[in-house]
Amino acid sequence: MSAPHLLVHEREDNVGVVVVEGLKAGTKMLCVVTHDNSSFELTANADVPIGHKVALKNLKVGDTAIKYGQDIGKMVGAAKVGDYVHVHNLKTKRW
């Protein structure tokens, strides 16, 4: 297996974390689920910086983003599978 582009911690997560520098739109990513060491492929729809998130399923406004098995916020903009998820479409529920 080659090195992964994206890590997902739990099967229930709906966003994963980019773990390579310079991920470009159109890249077919190797995604690894660390909980069970399974893998799948996903295509990046945008350039995404290392450490930032990618949608693993279609997310609509109001959906809860799940990373590391935890609620990390509410979608304030839609994201399709493979889209960049960051402050432009995700906000914390704390404020």
C-alpha positions in Angstrom: 0.0 0.0 0.0 1.3 3.5 -0.8 1.3 6.3 1.7 -2.2 7.7 2.4 -3.3 11.2 1.4 -6.2 11.3 3.8 -6.8 9.9 7.3 -10.2 9.0 8.8 -10.2 7.9 12.4 -13.7 6.3 12.8 -16.0 4.7 10.2 -18.7 7.1 11.2 -16.6 10.2 10.5 -17.9 12.3 7.6 -14.8 14.4 7.1 -11.2 13.2 6.9 -7.8 15.0 7.4 -5.3 15.6 4.6 -1.9 14.3 5.6 0.2 15.3 2.6 1.6 18.7 1.4 0.3 20.2 -1.7 -2.9 18.1 -2.4 -4.3 19.3 -5.7 -7.8 19.2 -7.1 -8.3 16.1 -9.2 -6.0 13.9 -7.1 -7.3 10.4 -6.5 -6.6 10.1 -2.8 -5.8 6.9 -0.9 -7.9 7.3 2.3 -7.1 5.1 5.4 -9.5 4.5 8.3 -7.1 4.2 11.3 -9.7 2.4 13.5 -9.7 -0.7 11.4 -6.9 0.0 8.9 -9.3 -0.3 6.0 -8.9 2.0 2.9 -10.9 3.6 0.1 -10.3 6.1 -2.7 -11.8 9.5 -3.1 -11.1 12.3 -5.6 -10.2 15.8 -4.2 -12.4 18.5 -5.8 -10.1 21.3 -4.7 -6.6 22.1 -3.5 -6.5 21.3 0.2 -3.7 22.2 2.6 -2.2 19.6 4.9 -4.1 19.3 8.1 -7.4 20.5 6.6 -10.6 18.5 6.0 -12.3 16.9 3.1 -16.0 15.8 3.0 -16.4 12.0 2.9 -20.1 12.3 2.0 -22.4 15.0 0.8 -23.0 17.4 3.6 -25.8 20.0 3.6 -26.3 23.2 5.6 -27.1 22.3 9.2 -25.4 18.9 9.1 -23.0 18.0 11.9 -19.4 17.4 10.9 -17.8 14.4 12.6 -14.0 14.0 12.9 -12.2 11.6 15.3 -15.7 10.3 16.2 -16.5 13.8 17.6 -18.9 16.6 16.7 -16.6 19.4 15.4 -19.2 21.8 14.2 -22.2 22.6 12.0 -22.1 23.0 8.2 -23.0 26.5 7.2 -22.4 25.8 3.6 -22.9 22.6 1.6 -20.0 20.3 0.7 -20.1 17.4 -1.8 -17.9 14.3 -1.5 -14.3 15.3 -2.0 -14.9 19.1 -1.3 -12.7 21.2 1.0 -14.3 21.6 4.4 -13.0 24.7 6.4 -14.2 28.0 7.9 -16.1 28.9 4.7 -18.6 26.1 5.2 -18.1 24.9 8.8 -18.5 26.7 12.1 -18.2 25.6 15.7 -21.4 25.2 17.6 -19.9 26.9 20.6 -20.6 30.5 19.5 
